[in-house]
Amino acid sequence: MNEFVGLLLFFVITIVYFGVAVSVQLKWSRRMKESGERFREEAERDGRKVTAYLDNYIDEYTDGEHSYAADYYYTAPNGKRYKMRDVDCHFSVPPSEERTIYLHPRNYRKYYRGNMDLGQHSCLFVILTLIGWIGLYYIMMRFLFAPILLH
């Protein structure tokens, strides 16, 4: 009978833990999305929404696949011309002539790319968060609940 109660408590604790983890993760995602939308609205209101124009691009053919490296330039509200980072200018399809970006309020070299990733989790963040939740679950079960349930 004690084994049945211990097993039942284990499943209840597991379900409650993952329910809390999912609700917290959804809350973080919603908060990040709201933060991204707020940043976009502020940038549009303050004149930090700018268009980056294609200067030129190179067609690269490596390992049987086409890729394109482009040079984009944008003019910040202070009148200076900046080049977009190279990491944001590699494509698997021919690049478009214009891209909308949202500039950082204090440093015009920093920007966010239009609707591509503003306010969304990157895959790395989701994976690391998932590993963290599983690690916390393991630590709680191993050192807190298991000794109590198996005693």
C-alpha positions as CSV (number, residue, x, y, z in Angstrom):
1,M,0.0,0.0,0.0
2,N,2.8,2.4,0.8
3,E,4.4,1.7,-2.6
4,F,1.1,2.7,-4.3
5,V,0.9,5.9,-2.3
6,G,4.5,6.7,-3.1
7,L,4.0,6.0,-6.8
8,L,0.8,8.1,-6.8
9,L,2.6,11.0,-5.1
10,F,5.4,10.8,-7.6
11,F,3.0,11.1,-10.5
12,V,1.1,14.0,-8.9
13,I,4.3,15.9,-8.1
14,T,5.5,15.3,-11.7
15,I,2.2,16.5,-13.3
16,V,2.1,19.6,-11.0
17,Y,5.7,20.4,-11.7
18,F,5.4,20.3,-15.4
19,G,2.1,22.2,-15.3
20,V,3.9,25.0,-13.4
21,A,6.9,24.8,-15.8
22,V,4.7,25.2,-18.9
23,S,2.7,28.1,-17.4
24,V,5.9,29.9,-16.4
25,Q,7.4,29.3,-19.9
26,L,4.3,30.6,-21.6
27,K,4.3,33.7,-19.3
28,W,7.9,34.4,-20.2
29,S,7.2,34.0,-23.9
30,R,4.2,36.3,-23.7
31,R,6.3,38.9,-21.8
32,M,9.1,38.7,-24.4
33,K,6.6,39.1,-27.2
34,E,4.9,42.1,-25.5
35,S,8.4,43.6,-25.0
36,G,9.2,43.2,-28.7
37,E,5.9,44.7,-29.8
38,R,6.4,47.6,-27.4
39,F,9.9,48.2,-28.8
40,R,8.6,48.2,-32.3
41,E,5.8,50.7,-31.5
42,E,8.4,53.0,-29.7
43,A,10.7,52.7,-32.7
44,E,8.0,53.7,-35.2
45,R,6.9,56.6,-33.0
46,D,10.4,57.9,-32.4
47,G,11.5,57.6,-36.1
48,R,13.9,54.7,-35.5
49,K,12.1,52.5,-38.1
50,V,14.4,52.7,-41.1
51,T,14.8,50.9,-44.4
52,A,18.0,49.2,-45.3
53,Y,18.8,49.2,-49.0
54,L,20.7,46.5,-50.9
55,D,24.1,47.8,-52.3
56,N,25.2,44.6,-54.0
57,Y,25.3,40.8,-53.4
58,I,27.5,37.9,-54.4
59,D,26.2,34.5,-55.5
60,E,28.2,31.8,-53.8
61,Y,28.1,28.2,-54.8
62,T,29.5,25.8,-52.2
63,D,28.9,22.1,-51.6
64,G,26.2,22.0,-54.3
65,E,24.1,24.8,-52.7
66,H,23.6,28.4,-53.7
67,S,24.0,31.1,-51.0
68,Y,24.0,34.8,-51.3
69,A,26.1,37.3,-49.3
70,A,24.6,40.8,-49.5
71,D,25.6,44.3,-48.4
72,Y,22.9,46.4,-46.9
73,Y,23.2,50.0,-45.8
74,Y,20.8,52.2,-43.8
75,T,20.8,55.9,-42.8
76,A,20.1,56.5,-39.1
77,P,18.1,59.4,-37.8
78,N,21.4,61.2,-37.0
79,G,22.2,61.3,-40.8
80,K,25.1,58.8,-40.6
81,R,25.2,55.8,-43.0
82,Y,25.7,52.4,-41.4
83,K,26.3,48.9,-42.8
84,M,24.3,46.0,-41.5
85,R,26.2,43.1,-39.8
86,D,27.4,40.4,-42.2
87,V,25.8,37.7,-40.1
88,D,22.4,39.2,-41.0
89,C,23.2,39.4,-44.8
90,H,23.5,35.7,-45.8
91,F,20.6,34.2,-47.6
92,S,19.6,31.0,-49.4
93,V,17.5,32.9,-51.9
94,P,18.3,36.1,-53.8
95,P,18.1,39.0,-51.3
96,S,15.3,41.6,-51.5
97,E,16.1,45.2,-52.4
98,E,14.9,46.6,-49.1
99,R,14.6,45.5,-45.5
100,T,12.9,47.1,-42.6
101,I,14.9,47.4,-39.4
102,Y,14.2,49.0,-36.0
103,L,17.2,50.8,-34.4
104,H,18.2,50.8,-30.8
105,P,17.4,54.1,-29.1
106,R,20.9,55.0,-27.9
107,N,23.2,53.1,-30.3
108,Y,22.2,53.2,-34.0
109,R,24.6,50.4,-34.9
110,K,22.3,48.0,-33.0
111,Y,19.1,47.1,-34.6
112,Y,16.3,44.5,-34.8
113,R,15.3,43.0,-38.1
114,G,11.7,43.7,-38.9
115,N,9.3,40.8,-38.4
116,M,12.0,38.1,-38.5
117,D,12.7,37.6,-34.8
118,L,11.5,40.6,-32.8
119,G,9.9,39.4,-29.6
120,Q,10.3,35.7,-30.1
121,H,12.6,33.2,-28.4
122,S,15.6,32.0,-30.3
123,C,15.9,28.2,-30.5
124,L,18.9,28.3,-28.3
125,F,17.0,30.0,-25.5
126,V,14.2,27.5,-25.6
127,I,16.6,24.6,-25.6
128,L,18.6,25.9,-22.6
129,T,15.4,26.7,-20.7
130,L,14.1,23.2,-21.4
131,I,17.4,21.7,-20.1
132,G,17.1,24.0,-17.0
133,W,13.6,22.8,-16.3
134,I,14.5,19.2,-16.6
135,G,17.6,19.7,-14.5
136,L,15.6,21.4,-11.8
137,Y,13.1,18.5,-11.9
138,Y,15.9,16.0,-11.5
139,I,17.4,17.8,-8.6
140,M,14.1,18.2,-6.8
141,M,13.1,14.5,-7.3
142,R,16.6,13.2,-6.4
143,F,17.3,15.2,-3.3
144,L,14.0,16.4,-2.0
145,F,11.1,14.1,-2.9
146,A,12.7,10.7,-3.5
147,P,14.2,10.5,0.0
148,I,10.8,11.3,1.5
149,L,8.8,9.0,-0.8
150,L,11.2,6.0,-0.5
151,H,11.8,6.3,3.2
